[in-house]
Amino acid sequence: MFYRENGQLKTSYRADQQIFPIAQDRWALLAILLVAFVGVPWLASDYMFRAILIPFSIISLAALGVNILVGYCGQISLGSGAFMAVGAYGAYNFFERVPGIPLIVALVLGGVCAMLFGILFGLPSLRVKGLYLAVTTLAAQFFADWMFLRIKWFTLNNASGSVAVSDLQIFGFGLNSEVRKYLFCLGVLALMALAAKNLVRGAIGREWMAIRDMDVAAAVIGIRPMYAKLSAFAVSSFMIGVAGALWGFFYLGAWEPAAFSVDQSFRLLFMVIIGGMGSIMGSFFGAAFIVLLPIALTQFLPWLGSVFGTPISTTASSHAELMIFGGLIVWFLIVEPHGLAKLWATGKQKMRLWPFPH
């Protein structure tokens, strides 16, 4: 009974078209943001920040970018790890080569580098689609791995291809503590999520969804496939590139090309499938699931082995993690192809009708 829009009158078209038209949704979002920005820094430990909160914030941003391209525009991509690598190495080169450059500017320029890289490898989407497009984006992944490993200029002539950053500052405030890193990553995620929500609700988002549903019919009614597809690649690659820069600067601190391998691309795609394609909320659900599941399995499987008297090694736990991922992907594709976001939406709909039968 408490989740109803009865009596919430809209007196203008703008009020009717706001992002959260139901007051309960607005209050719930404000409460979540208040807890995330104020409550969590007071309650969480350094381990929570390093192992869960910081990687969740960054991976959610990357999954959001992948969801824009795959979920909203329908362009299959297996090169998300390459876009993250370009963003990380681009931001690193600007940060190290340009004296006195602000960290925020370096991160944005890293995202711009990833955007240009994504547009370049998005050009085949104008001619091919489906499996063939997935293969071309996979080529971007292998090309990025070769480029950052063989061209020493990107790593400041480091023979191993590894780079490192330190002494990160924003407006004179050091970001060496885990709490400040978390708050910065969370702030970037909140701004990017708000921008993505407005984009997919606007004209450009409608063009993406029209291309996804039926590109021939979209072209007939006046939508330009070239503009729609390349703009989706640009926005998606920019978000993923910024996420890659945050992943290198704030989570890893020191990294090499293997940190953004094809495994990372598949993980991001799994997040979108499990969380829900074509859903902003699904990106957060998928990221939380992928980040928390390995930690839960690491704690649960050894305990389960001790209960049954059969010790389970770390290797067995990692293999079990991969099998569970594969099983869950198959299950979601068969039972609920729209992912966790659809289950959440169904639950909200039932709350709006409770206690009456559906």
Beta strands, then each sheet from edge to edge (+ up, - down):
strand 1: 163-164
strand 2: 169-170
strand 3: 173-174
strand 4: 254-255
sheet 1: 1+ 4-
sheet 2: 2+ 3-
end
